Amino acid sequence: MMHRPMEEPLRPVRPHPVEAAAGWPGPQTPLGPPEPSHVDPAVLGALLARHGWRRRGGAAGRYARWTPPGPGGGGTSLLVPENRAFPDCEDLLGEALTALARSASPSARDVLVGLTVPSDEIRWCRDVPAGPAGAATWTAEEQLRSAARQMLLAGALAARGRAGYYGARHRGPAAASLESVLVGPAPGGRQLTAFVPVLTGRLLAVRLHQALYAVREAVDYQRATGGMDAFDGAVEAGVSHELTEAVVALVRGTEGARVAVDWAPAAGVPEGCAVDAEPVEFSPGDLTVLREASARYLRDEPAMPVRITGAVVRMRRSGPRGDGTVRVRVLAGADVPHVRMTLDEESYRIAGHAHLVGLPIRVHGRLESRGGFRRLTGASGVVPVQVDEGEKDRLMKSLQENLDFFEEACSGD
């Protein structure tokens, strides 16, 4: 019978980062308007314009009248002051915010999100055939959400470092950084908007913005010259195997797709980014180049020499003597949670004894890209490492939970 070591707790089930992030208001938690005193009229006006509200006039220099997008919007209007120079500014803002909170327009909710949580907006659009009565097929919407999540994760990985292929490296922290991302509705399975809070996610949005433009330029270069060299330099802009795979997932099965990034009006435009950047567009004709680039990144990412300190969590070998396989929970030395390695008989014995007395081991080797940087090859120099009593007690508790397994694994030593 196999036992799960204490170091490997069951992973909590999380909502999809682009479906229901922490703090996103659901049917049971309606989004209320922010306090008028906390709202900048210029930011409110910019968000209304961004989300398709139409300016219909108003007293020049004093306030503007806005109506929602789409048919039937003429019955609703907001009076939004131009600035706070007039005594009735706070009252007008309060009325406008209340009207937004009560509005049935999806765009009203997006405006309130942008006011409540200053966010950069990342918008994905896919040109896909409509289903009956304009409804989206299940697979079309799932593909959109899955591709969007892949792309956000690729941006989060690029925010932590540059690599052509990340594999398991940085994946845990990058995925955790998406927990604050909010999401708007995906009407018809064609469009999805993610709200990336400026406070926690601006670097992600900037890296993704730059990387997408670099992908577009590299694809254009390859289609014009036949060379893939531009993809090598694009790694510094955040392009990776993970990002090219996300773009492939977004474009596959469509007539074209676009990704746009709009910066939070309250925070301004990040340094080095365009004020009104055009959406980055991809077509099915780009897929061959993107797939070739993805495979190139996966193939060419080199192995990394590392010195890992980790706790042994699993040992296995076919007989009482000889080489054996060890799985280690990484404590330091590599940006992955676990690695596997094959050790010779002496090193295997040292690893087993270290675990039996509650100590981690230190080992030198090369972290191989094949398999996602989860395997250490050429492992050598295995030695036990002293740790504080708290960590040692925790390791010993793990041993007690898995004593039968380790007695079998270390038998004959």
Backbone hydrogen bonds in HBPLUS format (Angstrom, degrees):
<---DONOR---> <-ACCEPTOR-->    atom                        ^
c    i                          cat <-CA-CA->   ^        H-A-AA   ^      H-
h    n   atom  resd res      DA  || num        DHA   H-A  angle D-A-AA Bond
n    s   type  num  typ     dist DA aas  dist angle  dist       angle   num
A0008-GLU N   A0005-PRO O   3.01 MM   3  5.52 161.4  2.04 113.7 119.8     1
A0019-GLU N   A0016-HIS O   2.76 MM   3  4.93 163.4  1.79 119.6 121.4     2
A0020-ALA N   A0016-HIS O   2.97 MM   4  5.91 165.0  1.99 164.4 166.1     3
A0024-TRP N   A0021-ALA O   3.00 MM   3  5.63 161.4  2.04 141.0 141.4     4
A0029-THR N   A0026-GLY O   3.00 MM   3  5.13 150.1  2.09 105.2 114.7     5
A0038-HIS N   A0035-GLU O   2.88 MM   3  5.43 156.7  1.94 118.0 125.6     6
A0039-VAL N   A0036-PRO O   3.16 MM   3  5.28 167.3  2.18 110.1 113.4     7
A0043-VAL N   A0040-ASP O   2.99 MM   3  5.28 122.1  2.34 107.0 121.3     8
A0044-LEU N   A0040-ASP O   3.05 MM   4  6.41 160.8  2.09 158.9 164.8     9
A0045-GLY N   A0041-PRO O   2.95 MM   4  6.17 163.0  1.98 151.3 155.5    10
A0046-ALA N   A0042-ALA O   2.99 MM   4  6.18 155.5  2.06 142.4 149.1    11
A0047-LEU N   A0043-VAL O   2.95 MM   4  6.19 156.5  2.01 151.8 157.6    12
A0048-LEU N   A0044-LEU O   2.97 MM   4  6.20 158.3  2.02 151.8 157.8    13
A0049-ALA N   A0045-GLY O   3.04 MM   4  6.26 163.9  2.06 150.0 153.9    14
A0050-ARG N   A0046-ALA O   2.99 MM   4  6.16 156.4  2.05 143.2 150.1    15
A0051-HIS N   A0047-LEU O   3.06 MM   4  6.22 151.5  2.14 147.4 153.6    16
A0053-TRP N   A0048-LEU O   2.92 MM   5  5.19 151.6  2.00 159.9 151.7    17
A0052-GLY N   A0049-ALA O   3.23 MM   3  5.37 157.6  2.28 112.3 111.1    18
A0054-ARG N   A0067-THR O   2.80 MM  13  5.26 159.1  1.84 159.1 161.0    19
A0067-THR N   A0054-ARG O   2.90 MM  13  5.26 152.2  1.98 140.8 149.5    20
A0056-ARG N   A0065-ARG O   2.69 MM   9  5.34 171.5  1.69 159.6 162.8    21
A0065-ARG N   A0057-GLY O   2.66 MM   8  5.48 156.4  1.72 152.0 151.8    22
A0062-ARG N   A0059-ALA O   2.92 MM   3  5.35 158.9  1.97 137.5 137.9    23
A0063-TYR N   A0059-ALA O   3.10 MM   4  5.47 162.2  2.13 145.0 150.2    24
A0082-GLU N   A0062-ARG O   2.88 MM  20  5.40 165.0  1.90 127.6 128.1    25
A0064-ALA N   A0080-VAL O   2.82 MM  16  5.30 155.8  1.87 143.8 149.7    26
A0080-VAL N   A0064-ALA O   2.87 MM  16  5.30 170.3  1.88 160.8 161.9    27
A0066-TRP N   A0078-LEU O   2.87 MM  12  5.08 155.2  1.93 142.0 150.4    28
A0078-LEU N   A0066-TRP O   2.80 MM  12  5.08 150.2  1.89 143.0 153.0    29
A0076-THR N   A0073-GLY O   3.26 MM   3  5.76 162.5  2.30 115.7 120.6    30
A0089-CYS N   A0086-PHE O   3.13 MM   3  5.58 163.7  2.15 122.3 123.8    31
A0092-LEU N   A0088-ASP O   2.99 MM   4  6.21 165.9  2.01 160.0 163.8    32
A0093-LEU N   A0089-CYS O   2.94 MM   4  6.17 162.0  1.97 154.5 159.7    33
A0094-GLY N   A0090-GLU O   2.95 MM   4  6.12 160.4  1.99 147.3 152.6    34
A0095-GLU N   A0091-ASP O   2.99 MM   4  6.26 159.3  2.04 151.7 156.6    35
A0096-ALA N   A0092-LEU O   2.92 MM   4  6.12 159.7  1.96 150.0 156.0    36
A0097-LEU N   A0093-LEU O   2.88 MM   4  6.05 162.6  1.91 155.3 159.5    37
A0098-THR N   A0094-GLY O   3.02 MM   4  6.15 156.7  2.08 144.3 150.8    38
A0099-ALA N   A0095-GLU O   2.96 MM   4  6.14 157.6  2.01 145.8 152.2    39
A0100-LEU N   A0096-ALA O   2.95 MM   4  6.22 150.6  2.04 144.9 153.0    40
A0101-ALA N   A0097-LEU O   3.00 MM   4  6.25 157.8  2.05 146.7 152.3    41
A0102-ARG N   A0098-THR O   3.08 MM   4  6.33 138.8  2.26 142.3 153.0    42
A0103-SER N   A0099-ALA O   2.96 MM   4  5.95 117.2  2.37 137.8 153.2    43
A0103-SER N   A0100-LEU O   3.18 MM   3  5.04 146.3  2.30  96.4 106.4    44
A0108-ALA N   A0105-SER O   2.96 MM   3  5.40 141.2  2.12 110.5 121.0    45
A0110-ASP N   A0106-PRO O   3.31 MM   4  6.72 154.2  2.39 145.3 152.3    46
A0111-VAL N   A0107-SER O   2.97 MM   4  6.25 152.3  2.05 147.3 154.3    47
A0112-LEU N   A0108-ALA O   3.03 MM   4  6.31 159.0  2.07 148.3 153.6    48
A0113-VAL N   A0109-ARG O   2.96 MM   4  6.22 154.0  2.02 148.6 155.7    49
A0114-GLY N   A0110-ASP O   3.06 MM   4  6.31 161.8  2.09 147.5 151.7    50
A0115-LEU N   A0111-VAL O   3.02 MM   4  6.33 138.5  2.20 143.0 154.6    51
A0116-THR N   A0112-LEU O   2.84 MM   4  5.99 161.4  1.87 152.7 157.7    52
A0117-VAL N   A0113-VAL O   2.83 MM   4  5.75 171.2  1.83 156.9 160.0    53
A0198-VAL N   A0118-PRO O   2.94 MM  80  6.02 174.6  1.94 149.5 149.5    54
A0120-ASP N   A0196-VAL O   2.94 MM  76  5.18 153.8  2.01 149.8 142.7    55
A0196-VAL N   A0120-ASP O   2.83 MM  76  5.18 172.4  1.84 162.8 160.1    56
A0121-GLU N   A0262-ASP O   2.80 MM 141  5.09 158.9  1.84 158.1 159.4    57
A0262-ASP N   A0121-GLU O   2.82 MM 141  5.09 162.8  1.85 150.3 156.1    58
A0122-ILE N   A0194-ALA O   2.92 MM  72  5.18 163.5  1.94 151.7 156.7    59
A0194-ALA N   A0122-ILE O   2.82 MM  72  5.18 164.7  1.85 153.0 157.7    60
A0123-ARG N   A0260-ALA O   2.80 MM 137  5.14 167.2  1.82 154.1 158.6    61
A0260-ALA N   A0123-ARG O   2.91 MM 137  5.14 159.4  1.95 145.8 152.7    62
A0124-TRP N   A0192-LEU O   2.85 MM  68  5.29 164.3  1.87 159.8 163.9    63
A0192-LEU N   A0124-TRP O   2.97 MM  68  5.29 149.8  2.07 145.8 153.1    64
A0125-CYS N   A0258-ARG O   2.90 MM 133  5.14 158.2  1.95 152.2 153.7    65
A0258-ARG N   A0125-CYS O   2.86 MM 133  5.14 155.2  1.92 146.2 152.7    66
A0126-ARG N   A0190-ARG O   2.70 MM  64  4.86 149.6  1.79 142.4 151.3    67
A0127-ASP N   A0256-GLY O   2.92 MM 129  5.41 167.6  1.93 167.7 164.0    68
A0255-GLU N   A0127-ASP O   2.89 MM 128  5.32 161.3  1.93 152.1 158.5    69
A0131-GLY N   A0135-ALA O   2.70 MM   4  4.85 138.2  1.87 154.8 165.8    70
A0134-GLY N   A0131-GLY O   3.09 MM   3  5.26 136.9  2.28 139.2 131.0    71
A0135-ALA N   A0132-PRO O   3.07 MM   3  5.70 169.8  2.08 122.4 124.4    72
A0141-GLU N   A0137-THR O   3.23 MM   4  6.57 164.5  2.26 158.0 160.2    73
A0142-GLU N   A0138-TRP O   3.02 MM   4  6.23 163.0  2.05 152.7 158.1    74
A0143-GLN N   A0139-THR O   2.84 MM   4  5.94 157.3  1.89 147.8 154.0    75
A0144-LEU N   A0140-ALA O   3.09 MM   4  6.29 153.1  2.16 142.4 149.3    76
A0145-ARG N   A0141-GLU O   3.03 MM   4  6.28 168.1  2.04 154.8 156.9    77
A0146-SER N   A0142-GLU O   2.87 MM   4  5.97 163.2  1.90 151.4 156.8    78
A0147-ALA N   A0143-GLN O   2.93 MM   4  5.96 164.1  1.96 145.7 150.3    79
A0148-ALA N   A0144-LEU O   2.97 MM   4  6.10 156.7  2.02 146.9 153.7    80
A0149-ARG N   A0145-ARG O   2.98 MM   4  6.19 158.5  2.03 147.9 153.2    81
A0150-GLN N   A0146-SER O   2.98 MM   4  6.24 163.2  2.01 151.0 155.6    82
A0151-MET N   A0147-ALA O   2.95 MM   4  6.15 153.7  2.02 146.1 153.2    83
A0152-LEU N   A0148-ALA O   2.95 MM   4  6.21 159.6  1.99 151.4 156.4    84
A0153-LEU N   A0149-ARG O   2.92 MM   4  6.13 161.7  1.95 153.4 158.7    85
A0154-ALA N   A0150-GLN O   2.93 MM   4  6.17 152.7  2.01 143.9 151.5    86
A0155-GLY N   A0151-MET O   2.95 MM   4  6.25 152.3  2.03 145.8 153.3    87
A0156-ALA N   A0152-LEU O   2.87 MM   4  6.18 153.3  1.94 148.5 156.2    88
A0157-LEU N   A0153-LEU O   2.87 MM   4  6.14 150.8  1.96 148.2 156.2    89
A0158-ALA N   A0154-ALA O   2.99 MM   4  6.22 158.4  2.04 146.0 151.6    90
A0159-ALA N   A0155-GLY O   2.99 MM   4  6.23 137.9  2.17 139.8 151.2    91
A0160-ARG N   A0157-LEU O   3.00 MM   3  5.31 149.0  2.10 105.8 115.4    92
A0241-HIS N   A0164-GLY O   2.66 MM  77  5.83 153.2  1.73 148.6 154.3    93
A0169-ARG N   A0166-TYR O   2.95 MM   3  5.24 150.2  2.05 139.3 134.4    94
A0168-ALA N   A0372-GLY O   2.82 MM 204  5.36 159.0  1.87 135.0 135.2    95
A0171-ARG N   A0168-ALA O   3.38 MM   3  5.45 162.6  2.41 114.4 117.8    96
A0170-HIS N   A0335-ASP O   2.87 MM 165  5.50 144.9  1.99 144.6 155.3    97
A0174-ALA N   A0170-HIS O   2.95 MM   4  5.95 159.0  1.99 156.9 163.9    98
A0175-ALA N   A0171-ARG O   2.90 MM   4  5.97 162.3  1.93 149.6 154.1    99
A0176-ALA N   A0172-GLY O   2.97 MM   4  6.20 156.9  2.03 151.4 158.5   100
A0177-SER N   A0173-PRO O   3.03 MM   4  6.22 139.7  2.20 141.3 151.0   101
A0177-SER N   A0174-ALA O   3.20 MM   3  5.19 127.1  2.49  93.7 107.0   102
A0178-LEU N   A0175-ALA O   3.13 MM   3  5.48 155.9  2.19 107.7 115.1   103
A0179-GLU N   A0176-ALA O   3.18 MM   3  5.62 167.8  2.20 114.6 118.2   104
A0181-VAL N   A0178-LEU O   3.05 MM   3  5.33 161.1  2.08 111.9 118.0   105
A0182-LEU N   A0195-PHE O   2.99 MM  13  4.93 168.9  2.00 145.3 145.3   106
A0195-PHE N   A0182-LEU O   2.79 MM  13  4.93 161.7  1.83 130.7 137.2   107
A0184-GLY N   A0193-THR O   2.85 MM   9  5.26 162.6  1.88 158.1 160.7   108
A0189-GLY N   A0186-ALA O   3.25 MM   3  5.44 168.7  2.26 124.6 122.9   109
A0190-ARG N   A0187-PRO O   3.37 MM   3  6.40 175.3  2.37 127.0 127.6   110
A0201-GLY N   A0197-PRO O   2.67 MM   4  5.37 149.4  1.76 158.0 167.4   111
A0205-ALA N   A0201-GLY O   3.11 MM   4  6.48 161.1  2.15 156.3 160.6   112
A0206-VAL N   A0202-ARG O   2.89 MM   4  6.16 161.7  1.93 158.8 163.8   113
A0207-ARG N   A0203-LEU O   2.92 MM   4  6.05 168.7  1.93 152.7 155.7   114
A0208-LEU N   A0204-LEU O   2.95 MM   4  6.11 163.7  1.97 153.3 158.1   115
A0209-HIS N   A0205-ALA O   2.94 MM   4  6.02 159.1  1.99 145.1 151.3   116
A0210-GLN N   A0206-VAL O   2.96 MM   4  6.20 166.5  1.98 155.1 157.9   117
A0211-ALA N   A0207-ARG O   2.85 MM   4  5.95 159.1  1.90 148.3 155.0   118
A0212-LEU N   A0208-LEU O   2.94 MM   4  6.04 159.9  1.98 151.2 155.4   119
A0213-TYR N   A0209-HIS O   3.37 MM   4  6.62 159.5  2.41 145.0 149.5   120
A0214-ALA N   A0210-GLN O   3.03 MM   4  6.28 151.7  2.11 144.0 152.5   121
A0215-VAL N   A0211-ALA O   2.85 MM   4  6.16 149.0  1.95 149.7 158.0   122
A0216-ARG N   A0212-LEU O   3.01 MM   4  6.28 163.0  2.04 147.7 151.8   123
A0217-GLU N   A0213-TYR O   2.95 MM   4  6.21 161.2  1.99 149.7 154.5   124
A0218-ALA N   A0214-ALA O   2.92 MM   4  6.06 155.4  1.99 144.5 151.4   125
A0219-VAL N   A0215-VAL O   2.88 MM   4  6.11 159.2  1.92 155.6 160.8   126
A0220-ASP N   A0216-ARG O   3.01 MM   4  6.22 163.6  2.03 149.0 153.6   127
A0221-TYR N   A0217-GLU O   2.92 MM   4  6.10 153.2  1.99 144.2 151.9   128
A0222-GLN N   A0218-ALA O   2.98 MM   4  6.21 158.5  2.03 146.1 151.4   129
A0223-ARG N   A0219-VAL O   2.95 MM   4  6.18 161.8  1.99 153.7 158.7   130
A0224-ALA N   A0220-ASP O   2.97 MM   4  6.09 135.1  2.18 139.0 150.8   131
A0225-THR N   A0221-TYR O   2.87 MM   4  5.95 153.3  1.94 151.6 158.2   132
A0226-GLY N   A0222-GLN O   2.60 MM   4  4.59 143.6  1.73 127.8 138.1   133
A0231-PHE N   A0228-MET O   3.05 MM   3  5.78 147.6  2.16 120.1 128.1   134
A0232-ASP N   A0229-ASP O   2.95 MM   3  5.42 139.4  2.11 110.8 121.9   135
A0234-ALA N   A0230-ALA O   3.03 MM   4  6.14 138.3  2.21 139.0 151.2   136
A0235-VAL N   A0232-ASP O   3.38 MM   3  5.88 160.8  2.42 109.3 114.4   137
A0236-GLU N   A0233-GLY O   3.28 MM   3  6.05 145.2  2.41 118.2 123.3   138
A0237-ALA N   A0234-ALA O   2.94 MM   3  5.17 140.9  2.10 103.5 115.3   139
A0239-VAL N   A0234-ALA O   3.15 MM   5  5.51 162.7  2.19 139.9 135.3   140
A0238-GLY N   A0235-VAL O   2.93 MM   3  5.11 160.4  1.97 109.0 115.0   141
A0244-THR N   A0240-SER O   2.98 MM   4  6.26 173.0  1.99 158.0 159.5   142
A0245-GLU N   A0241-HIS O   2.97 MM   4  6.09 154.7  2.04 148.3 155.5   143
A0246-ALA N   A0242-GLU O   3.09 MM   4  6.26 145.4  2.21 135.7 144.8   144
A0246-ALA N   A0243-LEU O   3.02 MM   3  4.97 116.5  2.43  93.7 109.7   145
A0247-VAL N   A0243-LEU O   2.94 MM   4  6.30 153.5  2.01 154.2 161.2   146
A0248-VAL N   A0244-THR O   2.99 MM   4  6.20 159.2  2.03 145.6 151.4   147
A0249-ALA N   A0245-GLU O   2.95 MM   4  6.20 157.5  2.00 145.2 151.2   148
A0250-LEU N   A0246-ALA O   2.98 MM   4  6.22 144.2  2.11 141.4 151.1   149
A0251-VAL N   A0247-VAL O   2.98 MM   4  6.19 158.3  2.02 154.8 159.5   150
A0252-ARG N   A0248-VAL O   2.87 MM   4  5.78 160.0  1.91 155.6 160.7   151
A0254-THR N   A0251-VAL O   3.04 MM   3  5.62 141.3  2.19 151.4 147.1   152
A0257-ALA N   A0282-PHE O   2.94 MM  25  5.41 159.9  1.98 154.9 156.9   153
A0282-PHE N   A0257-ALA O   2.88 MM  25  5.41 161.2  1.91 162.5 164.5   154
A0259-VAL N   A0280-VAL O   2.92 MM  21  5.26 149.8  2.01 142.1 151.9   155
A0280-VAL N   A0259-VAL O   2.82 MM  21  5.26 161.2  1.86 155.5 150.2   156
A0267-ALA N   A0264-ALA O   3.06 MM   3  5.44 143.9  2.19 109.6 119.6   157
A0268-GLY N   A0264-ALA O   3.03 MM   4  6.14 134.0  2.25 153.4 167.0   158
A0273-CYS N   A0270-PRO O   3.18 MM   3  5.67 153.8  2.25 138.6 136.1   159
A0286-ASP N   A0283-SER O   2.90 MM   3  5.55 164.8  1.92 121.1 126.3   160
A0287-LEU N   A0284-PRO O   3.16 MM   3  5.45 160.1  2.20 110.2 116.2   161
A0290-LEU N   A0286-ASP O   3.00 MM   4  6.20 166.7  2.01 159.7 164.1   162
A0291-ARG N   A0287-LEU O   2.86 MM   4  6.01 161.2  1.90 155.4 159.6   163
A0292-GLU N   A0288-THR O   3.06 MM   4  6.24 155.3  2.12 143.6 150.6   164
A0293-ALA N   A0289-VAL O   2.89 MM   4  6.15 157.4  1.94 152.7 159.0   165
A0294-SER N   A0290-LEU O   2.89 MM   4  6.10 156.9  1.95 146.9 153.4   166
A0295-ALA N   A0291-ARG O   3.01 MM   4  6.24 165.0  2.04 150.2 153.1   167
A0296-ARG N   A0292-GLU O   2.96 MM   4  6.11 148.7  2.06 142.0 151.4   168
A0297-TYR N   A0293-ALA O   2.94 MM   4  6.22 160.6  1.98 154.6 158.1   169
A0298-LEU N   A0294-SER O   3.09 MM   4  6.33 160.3  2.13 147.8 153.4   170
A0299-ARG N   A0295-ALA O   2.92 MM   4  6.03 151.6  2.00 144.8 152.5   171
A0300-ASP N   A0296-ARG O   2.91 MM   4  5.92 158.6  1.95 153.2 158.2   172
A0301-GLU N   A0297-TYR O   3.29 MM   4  6.03 138.0  2.48 143.9 147.6   173
A0304-MET N   A0367-LEU O   2.98 MM  63  4.97 157.1  2.03 131.3 137.0   174
A0367-LEU N   A0304-MET O   2.69 MM  63  4.97 160.0  1.73 151.8 147.9   175
A0306-VAL N   A0365-GLY O   2.91 MM  59  5.74 168.5  1.93 157.6 160.2   176
A0365-GLY N   A0306-VAL O   3.15 MM  59  5.74 150.3  2.25 161.1 160.0   177
A0308-ILE N   A0363-VAL O   2.91 MM  55  5.46 144.6  2.04 170.7 163.2   178
A0363-VAL N   A0308-ILE O   2.92 MM  55  5.46 153.9  1.99 151.8 160.4   179
A0309-THR N   A0332-ALA O   2.91 MM  23  5.15 168.8  1.92 146.3 148.2   180
A0331-LEU N   A0309-THR O   2.72 MM  22  5.52 162.3  1.75 148.4 152.5   181
A0332-ALA N   A0309-THR O   3.08 MM  23  5.15 148.0  2.18 147.4 146.0   182
A0310-GLY N   A0361-ILE O   2.93 MM  51  5.62 159.5  1.98 159.2 165.7   183
A0361-ILE N   A0310-GLY O   2.85 MM  51  5.62 161.2  1.89 164.8 162.4   184
A0311-ALA N   A0329-ARG O   2.89 MM  18  5.11 146.0  2.00 145.4 146.1   185
A0329-ARG N   A0311-ALA O   2.77 MM  18  5.11 166.2  1.78 153.7 152.2   186
A0313-VAL N   A0327-ARG O   2.89 MM  14  5.73 173.2  1.89 154.4 156.7   187
A0327-ARG N   A0314-ARG O   2.82 MM  13  4.98 164.1  1.84 145.7 148.1   188
A0316-ARG N   A0325-THR O   2.87 MM   9  5.22 145.8  1.99 154.6 160.6   189
A0325-THR N   A0316-ARG O   2.68 MM   9  5.22 161.5  1.71 171.1 167.3   190
A0324-GLY N   A0343-LEU O   3.01 MM  19  5.54 155.4  2.07 151.9 159.9   191
A0343-LEU N   A0324-GLY O   2.85 MM  19  5.54 164.0  1.87 170.3 171.0   192
A0326-VAL N   A0341-MET O   2.87 MM  15  5.48 165.4  1.89 163.4 168.4   193
A0341-MET N   A0326-VAL O   2.95 MM  15  5.48 146.0  2.07 151.5 161.9   194
A0328-VAL N   A0339-VAL O   2.88 MM  11  5.48 168.2  1.89 165.5 169.4   195
A0339-VAL N   A0328-VAL O   3.03 MM  11  5.48 152.5  2.11 148.8 157.5   196
A0330-VAL N   A0337-PRO O   2.90 MM   7  5.43 151.7  1.98 132.4 140.5   197
A0340-ARG N   A0374-ARG O   2.86 MM  34  6.33 149.3  1.95 146.3 153.8   198
A0376-LEU N   A0340-ARG O   2.82 MM  36  6.08 166.5  1.84 168.2 171.8   199
A0348-TYR N   A0344-ASP O   2.79 MM   4  5.90 157.3  1.84 161.1 168.6   200
A0349-ARG N   A0345-GLU O   3.02 MM   4  6.22 150.8  2.11 143.0 150.3   201
A0350-ILE N   A0346-GLU O   3.00 MM   4  6.34 157.8  2.05 149.5 155.3   202
A0351-ALA N   A0347-SER O   2.94 MM   4  6.17 160.4  1.97 149.4 154.4   203
A0352-GLY N   A0348-TYR O   2.99 MM   4  6.21 157.4  2.04 146.0 152.0   204
A0353-HIS N   A0349-ARG O   2.94 MM   4  6.18 164.8  1.97 154.2 157.8   205
A0354-ALA N   A0350-ILE O   2.90 MM   4  6.04 157.6  1.95 149.6 156.2   206
A0355-HIS N   A0351-ALA O   3.08 MM   4  6.29 155.9  2.14 144.3 150.2   207
A0356-LEU N   A0352-GLY O   3.01 MM   4  6.26 156.1  2.07 145.7 152.8   208
A0357-VAL N   A0353-HIS O   3.16 MM   4  6.44 140.5  2.33 146.6 154.9   209
A0359-LEU N   A0354-ALA O   2.75 MM   5  5.00 169.1  1.76 151.8 149.7   210
A0358-GLY N   A0355-HIS O   2.94 MM   3  4.91 161.1  1.98 106.1 111.6   211
A0385-VAL N   A0360-PRO O   2.91 MM  25  5.54 147.8  2.01 148.0 144.3   212
A0362-ARG N   A0383-VAL O   2.77 MM  21  5.40 153.0  1.84 156.9 166.3   213
A0383-VAL N   A0362-ARG O   3.07 MM  21  5.40 152.7  2.14 146.3 154.7   214
A0364-HIS N   A0380-SER O   2.96 MM  16  5.35 172.1  1.97 164.4 163.2   215
A0380-SER N   A0364-HIS O   2.93 MM  16  5.35 148.4  2.04 144.0 150.3   216
A0366-ARG N   A0377-THR O   2.90 MM  11  5.23 160.8  1.93 149.9 155.8   217
A0377-THR N   A0366-ARG O   2.87 MM  11  5.23 167.7  1.89 147.7 148.0   218
A0368-GLU N   A0375-ARG O   2.97 MM   7  5.73 164.2  2.00 172.2 176.5   219
A0372-GLY N   A0369-SER O   2.86 MM   3  5.28 142.2  2.01 144.6 139.0   220
A0392-LYS N   A0388-ASP O   3.04 MM   4  6.28 158.1  2.09 151.5 158.5   221
A0393-ASP N   A0389-GLU O   2.84 MM   4  6.02 156.4  1.90 150.5 155.7   222
A0394-ARG N   A0390-GLY O   3.17 MM   4  6.40 154.1  2.24 142.9 149.6   223
A0395-LEU N   A0391-GLU O   3.02 MM   4  6.29 157.7  2.07 149.6 155.2   224
A0396-MET N   A0392-LYS O   2.93 MM   4  6.17 153.5  2.00 147.8 155.4   225
A0397-LYS N   A0393-ASP O   2.94 MM   4  6.17 148.2  2.05 144.4 152.8   226
A0398-SER N   A0394-ARG O   3.14 MM   4  6.46 150.1  2.23 142.6 149.9   227
A0399-LEU N   A0395-LEU O   3.08 MM   4  6.43 150.4  2.17 142.9 150.9   228
A0400-GLN N   A0396-MET O   3.04 MM   4  6.39 155.7  2.10 150.5 155.5   229
A0401-GLU N   A0397-LYS O   3.22 MM   4  6.50 147.6  2.33 143.0 151.1   230
A0402-ASN N   A0398-SER O   3.21 MM   4  6.44 129.1  2.49 139.8 153.1   231
A0402-ASN N   A0399-LEU O   3.00 MM   3  5.13 137.8  2.18 100.0 112.4   232
A0406-PHE N   A0402-ASN O   3.12 MM   4  6.45 160.8  2.16 156.4 161.6   233
A0407-GLU N   A0403-LEU O   2.88 MM   4  6.07 152.6  1.95 155.2 163.0   234
A0408-GLU N   A0404-ASP O   3.13 MM   4  6.31 156.4  2.18 145.4 150.8   235
A0409-ALA N   A0405-PHE O   2.96 MM   4  6.20 157.1  2.01 144.0 151.1   236
A0410-CYS N   A0406-PHE O   2.88 MM   4  5.89 150.4  1.97 143.0 149.8   237
A0411-SER N   A0408-GLU O   3.38 MM   3  5.21 163.8  2.41  99.7 104.2   238
A0413-ASP N   A0410-CYS O   3.22 MM   3  5.90 150.8  2.31 144.5 144.0   239
